[in-house]
Amino acid sequence: MTRNSLDYVGWKDRKAVASELKTIYRATTEAEAAAALEAFSVSPWGLKYPPIAPIWRRHWQEVIPFFAYPLEVRKIIYTTNAIESLNMQVRNVIKNRGHFSNDEAALKLIYLALRNITKKWKVPPINWRAAKTQFAILFGERFTDSV
């Protein structure tokens, strides 16, 4: 959402607007985030860049599920660089292969690609330990059995 919002902002104002938007997605509850969104919409930045607040309101149903998780987990979830990198690597493997005789062949190739990709992972995200603890608390055996 922040990246999408910053498409409407001039380069010299990006840092300040991004800082203001952080109050929305770093809120501890959904109600606090909604209040921060309203505060942003009437703030000088919200008035200078009026398309931003409506974008957040239109996508609010996709934003609010994140507030069910602790902040440590949310940081891992909304950091998309690792996810985008993984998707790019899997797409490259699929693209190089071309076509598949059936769904099972595609699934096998994706499985093998993921296995090879994860072998290269050396350093976990900075706040992975805190998030890992929260995942274990939230998901119990579902998480600890898979690790």
Backbone torsions as a table, in degrees:
resi	resn	phi	psi	omega
1	MET	NA	-40.3	-179.1
2	THR	-64.4	-45.6	179.8
3	ARG	-60.1	-43.3	178.3
4	ASN	-63.4	-41.4	-179.8
5	SER	-64.9	-38.4	-176.5
6	LEU	-72.1	-9.6	174.5
7	ASP	-63.5	-22.7	-178.3
8	TYR	-94.8	0.5	-171.9
9	VAL	-109.2	139.8	176.2
10	GLY	-68.5	156.7	-175.4
11	TRP	-58.0	-39.8	-175.2
12	LYS	-72.2	-18.8	-178.6
13	ASP	-101.1	-4.9	-173.0
14	ARG	-57.8	-46.5	-178.3
15	LYS	-61.3	-44.4	-177.9
16	ALA	-66.4	-43.0	179.6
17	VAL	-67.6	-41.6	177.8
18	ALA	-60.8	-39.5	177.8
19	SER	-63.0	-40.8	177.3
20	GLU	-65.8	-39.1	-179.4
21	LEU	-69.0	-25.8	178.0
22	LYS	-60.0	-31.0	179.3
23	THR	-63.9	-25.2	178.6
24	ILE	-75.7	-56.3	-172.8
25	TYR	-83.1	-7.9	173.7
26	ARG	-98.2	6.1	176.8
27	ALA	-63.4	152.1	-177.4
28	THR	-83.6	-25.7	-179.8
29	THR	-131.2	165.6	177.8
30	GLU	-64.0	-40.7	-179.5
31	ALA	-64.0	-41.4	178.2
32	GLU	-64.5	-38.7	178.6
33	ALA	-66.8	-41.3	178.6
34	ALA	-63.3	-40.1	177.2
35	ALA	-65.1	-39.6	178.5
36	ALA	-66.0	-36.4	177.3
37	LEU	-64.9	-43.5	178.0
38	GLU	-64.1	-40.9	178.3
39	ALA	-63.2	-40.2	178.2
40	PHE	-63.6	-41.8	-175.3
41	SER	-64.3	-26.5	178.6
42	VAL	-101.9	-0.3	178.6
43	SER	-75.7	167.6	177.5
44	PRO	-57.0	-37.9	179.4
45	TRP	-69.9	-39.1	178.4
46	GLY	-65.7	-34.4	178.1
47	LEU	-76.7	-32.6	179.2
48	LYS	-72.3	-34.4	180.0
49	TYR	-123.0	76.8	-173.8
50	PRO	-64.6	-21.7	-179.9
51	PRO	-71.1	-17.1	-171.8
52	ILE	-67.9	-51.8	-177.4
53	ALA	-59.6	-44.4	177.0
54	PRO	-61.2	-32.4	176.8
55	ILE	-61.5	-46.9	179.5
56	TRP	-63.0	-40.7	-179.6
57	ARG	-64.9	-41.0	179.5
58	ARG	-62.7	-33.7	-176.7
59	HIS	-103.8	15.3	-174.5
60	TRP	-59.1	-36.9	-179.8
61	GLN	-64.5	-26.2	176.4
62	GLU	-84.7	-20.9	-178.1
63	VAL	-84.6	-41.3	-170.2
64	ILE	-65.7	-25.5	177.1
65	PRO	-59.9	-26.0	-180.0
66	PHE	-66.2	-25.0	-178.0
67	PHE	-74.3	-6.8	175.6
68	ALA	-76.7	-14.5	-177.1
69	TYR	-105.1	153.1	174.5
70	PRO	-64.8	161.1	-176.5
71	LEU	-57.7	-37.3	-179.6
72	GLU	-60.8	-42.1	-179.9
73	VAL	-69.7	-41.1	-179.7
74	ARG	-61.2	-37.2	179.4
75	LYS	-62.4	-39.6	178.5
76	ILE	-69.2	-40.8	-176.7
77	ILE	-67.4	-46.8	-173.5
78	TYR	-87.1	0.4	171.7
79	THR	-84.3	103.4	-169.8
80	THR	-93.9	-5.5	-175.8
81	ASN	-58.0	-44.7	-179.4
82	ALA	-65.4	-39.6	179.9
83	ILE	-66.1	-45.1	179.5
84	GLU	-63.1	-38.7	178.2
85	SER	-64.1	-44.9	178.5
86	LEU	-61.4	-45.3	179.0
87	ASN	-59.8	-41.1	-179.8
88	MET	-63.2	-43.1	-179.2
89	GLN	-66.0	-40.6	178.6
90	VAL	-66.9	-41.8	177.9
91	ARG	-60.2	-40.3	178.8
92	ASN	-61.4	-41.8	179.3
93	VAL	-64.6	-43.6	-179.1
94	ILE	-67.1	-42.2	-178.7
95	LYS	-63.6	-40.5	-179.9
96	ASN	-67.2	-30.1	-179.5
97	ARG	-76.3	-37.1	178.8
98	GLY	92.6	-101.6	-176.5
99	HIS	-116.9	164.8	-176.5
100	PHE	-128.4	146.8	-179.3
101	SER	-71.5	-30.8	177.2
102	ASN	-159.7	177.3	-178.3
103	ASP	-64.8	-35.4	-178.7
104	GLU	-63.7	-37.5	178.2
105	ALA	-64.4	-40.3	178.1
106	ALA	-65.7	-42.9	179.4
107	LEU	-63.4	-39.6	178.5
108	LYS	-63.7	-42.4	179.2
109	LEU	-64.5	-42.1	178.6
110	ILE	-64.5	-41.8	178.0
111	TYR	-59.4	-47.9	-179.8
112	LEU	-64.4	-38.7	178.0
113	ALA	-63.6	-44.5	179.4
114	LEU	-63.4	-38.9	178.7
115	ARG	-62.7	-43.2	179.4
116	ASN	-70.0	-37.6	180.0
117	ILE	-65.8	-43.5	-177.0
118	THR	-69.8	-21.0	176.1
119	LYS	-64.5	-27.7	-177.6
120	LYS	-83.5	-11.5	-178.4
121	TRP	-72.8	120.3	-178.2
122	LYS	-112.1	-44.3	-173.0
123	VAL	-113.7	120.7	177.3
124	PRO	-72.9	164.0	176.0
125	PRO	-56.4	154.6	-173.8
126	ILE	-54.6	-46.1	-176.7
127	ASN	-101.4	31.6	-179.2
128	TRP	-66.3	-39.2	-177.3
129	ARG	-61.5	-44.3	178.6
130	ALA	-65.0	-41.8	179.0
131	ALA	-66.8	-39.5	-179.9
132	LYS	-60.2	-41.8	176.8
133	THR	-61.5	-44.8	179.6
134	GLN	-66.0	-39.1	176.2
135	PHE	-61.2	-41.6	179.5
136	ALA	-63.7	-39.0	179.0
137	ILE	-68.9	-46.7	-175.6
138	LEU	-70.2	-41.1	-171.6
139	PHE	-110.4	-3.1	174.0
140	GLY	53.3	-130.2	-176.4
141	GLU	-62.4	-29.0	178.0
142	ARG	-57.1	-35.4	-179.5
143	PHE	-88.7	-48.3	-174.2
144	THR	-68.3	-30.0	178.0
145	ASP	-71.4	-25.6	-176.8
146	SER	-88.0	-12.8	-177.2
147	VAL	-87.4	NA	NA
